[in-house]
Amino acid sequence: MYQHRQTADYDGAKAWSRVEVLERLDAVKEAFISWKAVTDSDEAQHFLVTLLLKERKP
């Protein structure tokens, strides 16, 4: 989804159809629903800690 957002923001040549936009929105909605279902699990908490502690490249 990040790449789609970048394209939408910076590629004026890309024409998005209504169907494409609605499909992307549905996918994001489903991702949030899925995350809410597992957010309190040990695996999800481990994932979040890993994101926070991951070494970043400058």
N, C-alpha and C positions, 0 to 999 in steps of 0.2 A: 504494500500500500504506500510505503514511503516513496518508491519510485514513481508510482502513479501521481502522487501529490506533486513531486518535483516536476513531472511532465506538465501537469495542469498549471502549475505556477509559472513555469519558465519556457515552455514550448508553445508559442502562439500558433504554430503551424498545425498542431494536433487538434482535430475537431472531435469532440466527445459527443456521442449520441446519448439520448436520454436513457436508453436501455443499458449502455455501458456504465453510466453514472449510477443508475439504480442498482446494478449488479455489484458495483464496488461498495456502495453504501450498505447493502445487505450483508456483504462479506464482513465489513467492519462491525456491524451490529451483532452478527453471529460470534465474532471473536470476543466482543465484550461480554456477551451472554455466557460463552464458554469459560472465560476467565473468572466471571463471578461464581460459577459453579465449582471451581477448583481453588479459588484464591486462598482458602484457609488450610489447604492440604500441605503436608510437609514438603512435598516436591515443589509446590509453587513458592513456598517461603525460601527454600534452598535456591531456586532460580533467581528470586529477587536479590538475595544476598550475593549470589555470584555476579549479578549485574553490577551491584554496588562496589564490589571488591575487585572486579576485573581491572587489570592494568591497562591503561589507555596509551595509545601511541600518540605522540605529540603532533 
